[in-house]
Amino acid sequence: MPDRTPGGPDPRWRACHPTIRSVPLDDELAVFNPVSWETHLLNPGGAQVFEVLLERAASIRELRAELEALRADEGEPIRDEQIEALLAELEDLGLITRVSGDADR
């Protein structure tokens, strides 16, 4: 779970390397990391989050808003814990990194 300082800026994440390549496969996303020379297949939720982080740095709150807008027809709320777990997994894979609260791409 991310460190949150009361009253401090929200933590933000972004894609680790500008040379990461991705290819959409229906709702999923194949992501090639040239640093580790590994390819990962992301499910639809992971694909949506990662595509946002390729474009810009984002906080959990911003990612939740993006996902809710994309999934408006599903009606199921997206919990911060789900996003936190996904961010931890993407970070473990070396695809994203945490940046300072006000950093952007």
URLIN-V703217 format. One record per residue. RES is the residue in one letter. PSI is psi as a letter, one per 30 degrees, with the letter a starting at -180 (999 if undefined). Layout:
BEGIN
<<RES,PSI> <RES,PSI>>
END
This chain:
BEGIN
<<M,k> <P,l> <D,k> <R,k> <T,k> <P,k> <G,f> <G,l> <P,k> <D,k> <P,l> <R,l> <W,l> <R,l> <A,k> <C,e> <H,k> <P,f> <T,g> <I,k> <R,k> <S,k> <V,k> <P,k> <L,j> <D,b> <D,f> <E,l> <L,k> <A,k> <V,k> <F,k> <N,j> <P,f> <V,e> <S,f> <W,h> <E,l> <T,k> <H,k> <L,j> <L,k> <N,l> <P,e> <G,e> <G,e> <A,e> <Q,e> <V,e> <F,e> <E,e> <V,e> <L,f> <L,e> <E,e> <R,l> <A,k> <A,l> <S,l> <I,e> <R,e> <E,e> <L,e> <R,e> <A,e> <E,e> <L,e> <E,e> <A,e> <L,f> <R,g> <A,e> <D,f> <E,f> <G,f> <E,k> <P,l> <I,k> <R,k> <D,e> <E,e> <Q,e> <I,e> <E,e> <A,e> <L,e> <L,e> <A,e> <E,e> <L,e> <E,e> <D,e> <L,f> <G,g> <L,f> <I,l> <T,l> <R,k> <V,l> <S,l> <G,f> <D,g> <A,l> <D,l> <R,999>>
END
